[in-house]
Amino acid sequence: MDMYFTQVCLWTTLLAVVLTWAIFHVSNRKKKSTKLVDTAAQERTYGGPDVIIVGAGVGGSALAYALAKDGRRVHVIERDMSEPVRMMGEFMQPGGRLMLAKLGLQDCLEEIDAQKATGLALYKDGEKAVIPFPVEDNNFPYEPTGRSFHNGRFVQRLRQKASPLPNVKLEEGTVKSLIEENGMIKGVTYKNSSGEETMLFAPLTVVCDGCFSNLRRSVNDNDAEVMSYQVGFISKNCQLEEPGYLHLVMAKPSFTMVYQISSTDVRCSVEILPGKIPSIANGEMTNFLRNTMAPQVPQNLRKIFLKGINEGAQIKVMPLKRMSATLSNKKGVIVLGDAFNMRHPAIASGMMVLLSDILILRRLLQPLEYLGDVNKVSEVIKSFYVIRKPMSATVNTLGNAFSQVLIASTDEAKEAMRQSCYDYLSSGGYGSSGLMALLGGMNPRPLSLIYHLFVVTLSATGQLLYPFPSPLRIWHSVRLFGLSLKMLVPHLKAEGVGQMFSPASAAAYRKSYMSATAL
């Protein structure tokens, strides 16, 4: 009996301890949650921001300006406010310039020695084709030229444009994490320039911290795939014979680009496929560029290409990534830019897609007086994800497919597709101008993409079957159609075929595109 009584007492004591701990734990969590909510409410009441933007690159700065012009209070946190030194984001297509103008930021391309680009100069096997952007495109209401420039100078101009606005605060600091409560992002924890760690709250947080984002995994579950590597350097104190063109060399194993980024600087870049990357430290990369790539660069470009190498220009290597956009299931947050969506930079369209996204998001947020209405903001984010598809998915698919065509191969079917692409662009007429309108973001329509890829494939098939269709040539033609589908279908599937070709999405995008007016 005594033993039984003792066991009962022990179990009762243990149960009491467990219940006490559980009550304390739940109570503590409620207090913490209440504290977060109270702090967020206090920040909003006493002048806290409506929007927190992580990253003050092209996207973060442009979005801060646009939202501030709509009366939002914006707090931007950037790891380093000094001028960035990058070899990406140096070319803006005509479509990107139109988006920039609609945001009221076109003057940010001034005073940075930006160079006008009127088209593409394409080289293959000793031949050259000059393909201008179509001038007589009635559907494109802007000057059909691009701009090339130092990315850092452009970013600084955007920051200078946004920072004087009274409801914008640009702060140097490092965001450590997002503050999350029950699937809702409340704000961020960051270290300021003094090294002090603090919390900042807002109804909406925008993650826009680039392709190496540390916060993306906290919001989305998409992974970036490294397709290849870009090696780049700058040749200084020189000017191309034709500075108004982006010079694209269809070299082996892949392409080389040369273009003017200021009146005295020329960007030279080479794509290297995955595998053994030559070492920069021991001089292998310099030898590779000088001995393997330079001889393939046309004579009119080679002197400038070699100038940078011979003068010891700093060589950089950058992974080229591909990542489809995914919609986060967390509320109170949205991801933009390379942290959200990446495509191969062969068609230099990243900034154009980003500015288009900002234009759409801004228009959708304008009717909302208060961003603290979680359900309404969530609906806006879902709508944004769908409306952006016709344009972004077209550009993404085109960039990824075009990059595959540029890769040299001993496979007859692949080489026929590569040659057909060159012939199609160099032929002039509707085909050439239509594809250039696509590349320049002047007519980013999915059906136009399908049409041009189909025509290029048919042309390549004709080349394979000429002069007569032998069994081997027929076999290569069948394989070529398979390659064409392989280039297209996986990308369309990843981007979302239904949303990409949806008439409702296309109409909503055109509404955003056409109704947006300069601020």
DRENLO-276920 format. One record per residue (C-alpha): x, y, z; residue in one letter. Coordinates in steps of 0.02 Angstrom, whole numbers, padded with zeros to 5 digits, always signed. Layout:
REM DRENLO-276920
XYZa;...
This chain:
REM DRENLO-276920
+00000+00000+00000m;+00142+00118+00045d;+00230+00077-00118m;+00071+00112-00217y;+00047+00278-00127f;+00228+00326-00164t;+00209+00290-00351q;+00051+00394-00359v;+00141+00539-00276c;+00288+00525-00397l;+00177+00522-00551w;+00073+00667-00484t;+00230+00769-00454t;+00298+00731-00628l;+00133+00778-00709l;+00130+00942-00614a;+00307+00982-00672v;+00262+00946-00854v;+00102+01050-00844l;+00195+01194-00762t;+00329+01192-00899w;+00198+01183-01037a;+00099+01329-00963i;+00259+01431-00944f;+00316+01391-01122h;+00149+01435-01203v;+00135+01592-01098s;+00310+01645-01145n;+00277+01617-01331r;+00117+01720-01320k;+00213+01859-01233k;+00347+01853-01367k;+00216+01853-01506s;+00122+01996-01421t;+00285+02091-01403k;+00322+02071-01590l;+00147+02128-01638v;+00151+02273-01514d;+00322+02328-01575t;+00267+02320-01756a;+00110+02420-01714a;+00211+02548-01619q;+00334+02568-01763e;+00188+02596-01882r;+00105+02721-01763t;+00263+02820-01729y;+00329+02833-01905g;+00391+02657-01944g;+00406+02605-02126p;+00269+02533-02235d;+00398+02432-02331v;+00569+02362-02290i;+00680+02328-02442i;+00833+02218-02421v;+00961+02271-02550g;+00991+02438-02637a;+01047+02377-02807g;+00952+02414-02967v;+00791+02332-02904g;+00793+02393-02724g;+00832+02573-02769s;+00706+02582-02912a;+00569+02503-02806l;+00605+02621-02661a;+00585+02771-02775y;+00424+02706-02853a;+00341+02662-02688l;+00397+02824-02606a;+00318+02922-02749k;+00156+02833-02706d;+00169+02897-02527g;+00240+02740-02446r;+00370+02752-02309r;+00517+02646-02364v;+00669+02586-02267h;+00807+02512-02376v;+00949+02412-02297i;+01104+02383-02404e;+01260+02289-02352r;+01379+02408-02441d;+01331+02582-02503m;+01493+02610-02597s;+01489+02598-02787e;+01472+02415-02838p;+01600+02337-02955v;+01510+02206-03060r;+01521+02131-03233m;+01335+02095-03241m;+01195+02219-03269g;+01294+02323-03394e;+01174+02318-03542f;+00995+02378-03544m;+00884+02326-03688q;+00761+02450-03767p;+00621+02365-03671g;+00714+02398-03508g;+00735+02581-03551r;+00547+02594-03580l;+00513+02519-03408m;+00639+02638-03331l;+00552+02786-03412a;+00381+02728-03351k;+00453+02728-03175l;+00517+02906-03199g;+00698+02851-03186l;+00759+02876-03365q;+00877+03016-03311d;+00977+02890-03210c;+01058+02838-03374l;+01126+03014-03392e;+01292+03077-03320e;+01365+02900-03312i;+01445+02900-03486d;+01319+02770-03546a;+01338+02717-03728q;+01196+02705-03853k;+01170+02531-03926a;+01074+02517-04089t;+01084+02330-04114g;+01188+02172-04125l;+01343+02130-04225a;+01351+01940-04244l;+01505+01843-04299y;+01523+01661-04352k;+01660+01571-04448d;+01733+01730-04521g;+01564+01803-04570e;+01481+01957-04494k;+01301+02013-04485a;+01242+02180-04417v;+01064+02171-04350i;+00985+02333-04287p;+00838+02345-04169f;+00682+02371-04275p;+00649+02556-04294v;+00475+02546-04370e;+00387+02447-04234d;+00217+02528-04206n;+00191+02427-04047n;+00345+02499-03961f;+00314+02678-03900p;+00495+02725-03862y;+00664+02753-03945e;+00721+02578-04001p;+00897+02586-03932t;+00984+02506-03784g;+01116+02573-03666r;+01278+02498-03601s;+01366+02567-03448f;+01463+02531-03288h;+01336+02445-03175n;+01402+02529-03018g;+01378+02704-03089r;+01199+02664-03136f;+01162+02593-02963v;+01233+02749-02879q;+01124+02861-02988r;+00970+02761-02937l;+01018+02778-02753r;+01045+02965-02775q;+00873+02978-02854k;+00785+02886-02712a;+00880+02947-02558s;+00825+03133-02559p;+00641+03084-02548l;+00579+03124-02371p;+00494+02955-02349n;+00645+02851-02402v;+00782+02797-02284k;+00936+02712-02356l;+01041+02630-02221e;+01200+02530-02230e;+01182+02368-02133g;+01183+02180-02147t;+01017+02089-02134v;+01044+01931-02032k;+00870+01854-02041s;+00686+01882-02070l;+00572+01896-01919i;+00437+01765-01940e;+00284+01726-01835e;+00160+01590-01886n;+00204+01598-02070g;+00199+01788-02072m;+00356+01893-02104i;+00352+02040-01983k;+00517+02121-02027g;+00705+02094-02017v;+00846+02078-01893t;+01001+02170-01952y;+01168+02242-01896k;+01190+02426-01932n;+01353+02511-01981s;+01398+02528-01797s;+01386+02341-01771g;+01228+02352-01666e;+01099+02217-01697e;+00921+02280-01706t;+00748+02232-01765m;+00645+02327-01892l;+00460+02296-01927f;+00347+02335-02074a;+00188+02265-02151p;+00283+02215-02309l;+00462+02156-02330t;+00543+02146-02503v;+00696+02035-02525v;+00798+02103-02669c;+00977+02055-02624d;+01038+01976-02785g;+01089+01806-02853c;+01188+01763-02696f;+01041+01800-02582s;+01056+01734-02405n;+00871+01758-02371l;+00794+01671-02521r;+00790+01500-02436r;+00693+01577-02292s;+00553+01621-02411v;+00559+01510-02566n;+00611+01330-02595d;+00679+01354-02772n;+00861+01313-02808d;+00974+01399-02934a;+01058+01290-03064e;+01233+01339-03122v;+01235+01322-03312m;+01408+01390-03351s;+01531+01527-03302y;+01565+01699-03370q;+01744+01762-03373v;+01761+01950-03395g;+01883+02094-03394f;+01889+02275-03451i;+02005+02345-03585s;+02036+02526-03538k;+02074+02683-03639n;+02007+02617-03803c;+01854+02624-03913q;+01778+02498-04032l;+01763+02539-04217e;+01575+02513-04198e;+01536+02561-04018p;+01349+02564-04050g;+01334+02374-04063y;+01344+02231-03941l;+01471+02117-04027h;+01430+01933-04007l;+01555+01805-04072v;+01491+01628-04096m;+01658+01552-04045a;+01705+01379-03982k;+01662+01305-03862p;+01540+01449-03829s;+01514+01634-03859f;+01619+01789-03830t;+01546+01963-03803m;+01632+02131-03829v;+01542+02297-03800y;+01577+02476-03752q;+01526+02520-03572i;+01595+02698-03571s;+01681+02812-03695s;+01849+02737-03644t;+01809+02562-03574d;+01765+02402-03665v;+01694+02248-03580r;+01760+02082-03643c;+01679+01922-03583s;+01688+01737-03624v;+01573+01594-03575e;+01657+01438-03506i;+01558+01278-03494l;+01554+01176-03332p;+01707+01071-03299g;+01885+01120-03262k;+01893+01309-03248i;+02068+01378-03287p;+02148+01453-03133s;+02167+01641-03124i;+02299+01632-02987a;+02429+01530-03084n;+02401+01614-03252g;+02303+01474-03336e;+02155+01587-03367m;+02262+01722-03449t;+02341+01592-03564n;+02170+01520-03606f;+02101+01690-03654l;+02256+01739-03753r;+02290+01574-03843n;+02119+01492-03859t;+01989+01629-03865m;+02080+01781-03938a;+02120+01695-04105p;+01932+01666-04129q;+01890+01849-04099v;+01874+01945-04264p;+02021+02054-04313q;+01927+02217-04286n;+01897+02168-04104l;+02051+02064-04065r;+02170+02208-04031k;+02056+02278-03897i;+02021+02103-03827f;+02208+02072-03807l;+02242+02247-03739k;+02157+02210-03574g;+02244+02042-03557i;+02416+02112-03597n;+02394+02259-03478e;+02349+02143-03333g;+02165+02187-03320a;+02076+02109-03171q;+01993+01949-03228i;+01832+01895-03142k;+01734+01734-03149v;+01547+01732-03118m;+01431+01580-03113p;+01286+01595-03235l;+01129+01530-03152k;+00954+01483-03201r;+00810+01485-03079m;+00623+01485-03111s;+00515+01599-03005a;+00410+01518-02869t;+00274+01592-02760l;+00311+01590-02574s;+00181+01523-02453n;+00237+01650-02322k;+00139+01811-02302k;+00204+01988-02286g;+00353+01959-02400v;+00396+01961-02584i;+00559+01920-02674v;+00619+02015-02828l;+00765+02019-02948g;+00898+01884-02959d;+00847+01824-02787a;+00679+01778-02865f;+00709+01732-03046n;+00864+01707-03156m;+00894+01664-03337r;+01050+01648-03445h;+01122+01823-03477p;+01156+01788-03662a;+01017+01911-03710i;+01057+02037-03571a;+00878+02045-03508s;+00890+02032-03319g;+00864+02217-03280m;+00721+02226-03405m;+00626+02086-03318v;+00662+02163-03148l;+00599+02335-03198l;+00444+02257-03276s;+00410+02166-03111d;+00426+02329-03014i;+00307+02415-03133l;+00176+02277-03110i;+00196+02267-02921l;+00185+02455-02900r;+00022+02465-02999r;-00056+02322-02899l;-00009+02401-02732l;-00070+02576-02776q;-00255+02547-02731p;-00208+02485-02555l;-00205+02626-02428e;-00132+02516-02291y;-00014+02371-02323l;-00053+02295-02154g;-00205+02206-02227d;-00121+02037-02244v;-00255+01956-02351n;-00262+02097-02477k;-00073+02106-02492v;-00066+01917-02515s;-00192+01930-02657e;-00086+02065-02737v;+00069+01955-02728i;-00025+01809-02806k;-00089+01921-02946s;+00086+01990-02974f;+00155+01814-02993y;+00027+01774-03129v;+00026+01941-03222i;+00215+01944-03245r;+00217+01775-03333k;+00184+01821-03516p;+00333+01939-03520m;+00454+01860-03396s;+00426+01681-03454a;+00450+01731-03636t;+00615+01819-03599v;+00675+01680-03483n;+00637+01544-03610t;+00717+01643-03750l;+00875+01677-03649g;+00897+01496-03596n;+00860+01428-03770a;+00972+01555-03859f;+01117+01512-03743s;+01104+01329-03793q;+01104+01373-03978v;+01265+01472-03955l;+01362+01321-03891i;+01472+01245-04026a;+01457+01058-04058s;+01520+00921-04173t;+01343+00852-04176d;+01271+00888-04349e;+01096+00924-04286a;+01155+01047-04153k;+01273+01134-04273e;+01134+01148-04403a;+01025+01236-04273m;+01170+01353-04229r;+01202+01395-04413q;+01016+01418-04445s;+01004+01542-04301c;+01146+01644-04376y;+01069+01638-04550d;+00898+01687-04483y;+00964+01839-04390l;+01075+01894-04534s;+00942+01872-04669s;+00854+02037-04636g;+00668+02061-04661g;+00527+02009-04546y;+00616+01862-04467g;+00769+01961-04417s;+00674+02113-04354s;+00547+02005-04263g;+00680+01907-04170l;+00774+02068-04128m;+00612+02140-04059a;+00602+01987-03947l;+00784+01999-03893l;+00764+02185-03858g;+00606+02163-03753g;+00507+02265-03879m;+00382+02126-03915n;+00395+01998-03775p;+00252+01885-03827r;+00253+01695-03803p;+00175+01657-03973l;+00306+01763-04060s;+00442+01660-03973l;+00362+01496-04029i;+00346+01559-04207y;+00528+01613-04225h;+00595+01454-04146l;+00486+01350-04262f;+00550+01444-04416v;+00732+01426-04362v;+00703+01239-04336t;+00624+01219-04508l;+00768+01313-04587s;+00893+01202-04499a;+00799+01049-04559t;+00809+01112-04737g;+00997+01132-04720q;+01015+00954-04656l;+00911+00879-04796l;+00997+00977-04936y;+01033+00927-05075p;+00933+00765-05053f;+00854+00677-04901p;+00965+00526-04869s;+00920+00411-04723p;+01059+00485-04616l;+01003+00663-04652r;+00823+00618-04612i;+00883+00544-04448w;+00978+00704-04406h;+00822+00805-04448s;+00716+00702-04329v;+00848+00727-04194r;+00849+00913-04229l;+00662+00924-04195f;+00694+00830-04034g;+00831+00954-03986l;+00715+01099-04025s;+00580+01028-03912l;+00710+00993-03778k;+00764+01175-03783m;+00586+01237-03770l;+00473+01117-03673v;+00569+01103-03507p;+00582+01293-03496h;+00398+01318-03537l;+00352+01188-03408k;+00461+01269-03275a;+00389+01441-03313e;+00208+01381-03312g;+00130+01355-03483v;-00048+01394-03428g;-00005+01562-03350q;+00118+01605-03489m;-00011+01583-03628f;-00165+01635-03529s;-00263+01773-03620p;-00313+01845-03451a;-00130+01855-03396s;-00080+01934-03561a;-00220+02063-03548a;-00174+02104-03367a;+00009+02124-03415y;-00033+02240-03560r;-00140+02342-03441k;+00008+02361-03322s;+00126+02394-03467y;+00019+02524-03555m;-00066+02609-03407s;+00093+02644-03310a;+00143+02825-03328t;+00302+02912-03280a;+00304+02968-03100l;
